[in-house]
Amino acid sequence: MNLAEIGSRIKAERKRQGISQERLAEMISVSPHYIYEIERGIKAMSLETLINITVTLKMSADYLIFGSVQNAPDSVSLADRLDTLNDEQRKRAESAFCALLPYLR
């Protein structure tokens, strides 16, 4: 795992989205200096920070860590499947998912 490459991918995506280091830091509750150190590859981040960055920047953790998305060849994301449904089907899927949530925890 190359910290400089991970930091570079974070920086590139942050800039692509027009987010400053200060704003990203604010969004994930860390200091701007810490974002600077992560992007330069000076510091490793905690798992919590990694997750917060991927969620905030809407990045794949695979891409962030490895530089590519490591999907199985036939895998289709839940979001892609939901995109194929009409409004009524989406409501039924959401209802079914909500009913399953207590069993997934």
N, C-alpha and C positions, 0 to 999 in steps of 0.2 A: 504494500500500500504506500503510494507516494504522496506525501502530504502536500508538496508543491503542486502536483497535478490536480489534486482534489481542490485545493485553494483556487487554482486557476479556473477550474470549471465553475466554482461558486461565483467568482468574480465576473466571469464572462456572462453567466446567466443573470446575475444581479444587474450588470450594466445593460444587458439586452432588454431588461424590463424597466430600465430607467430608475432603479432604486439606488440611493446612496448608501454608503457603508453605515452612516449614522441612522438612516431610516431602517435598514435591515436589522441593525443592532436593537433599535427600539421595538421592532416588530417581534423579536424573539427574546427580548429581555436580557441582553448582554451588553457589554460596553463596545463602543465603536473601535477601540483599540484591539479588543479581542477579535473582532471581525477582520481587522487589518492583519493581525498575526495569523489567523486561519488562512486568509487568502494568500499570504506570502509563504505559507508552509512552515511557519516558525513554530506554531503550536498545533497539537492534535486536539480535536474537539471531543467532548463527551458524546455518548450515544444520544442523550436528550437533545443536545445542540444539533447534532446531525439530523435527527428527526425533525426538529423545528425548522431547520433550513430547508430540508426537502419539501416539507409541507408548505412553508411560506413562499418558496420560489416555485412550487409545483414541479419539482424535479424528481426523477426516478432515483432512488438510492443506488440502484445498480449503475446508472450513468454517473452519478456523483463519485462513487468509489472506483469503478472499473473503467469508466470512459465509454461504456456502451451498455445497452439494455440487454440483459441476459434472459430473454423470454424463451419459453419452450416453443417449438415451431408451431404447434396447433393451438396455443393458448390465445384466448380472447378475453379481454378485461371485462369486468362487470359493467363498467361505464360504457364500453362499446356495445355490450349486449343491451343495456338500458336504452341507448340511443336508437335502437331499432324498434322500440315499442311505441305504440300510440299512447295518448294521455290516460285512457282507461286502463290499459295494460300496465302502465307505469304505476298507477295508483294501487292496483292489485299486487304488483311486485313489492311495492313499498310496504303494504300491509302485511304481506307474507314475511318479508324480511324483519319487520318490527316484531312479529310474533315469534320469530326464531332467536332474536337477540338474547333473551334470558338464558337460552340453552348453549350459547356460544361463549359465555363468560365463565 
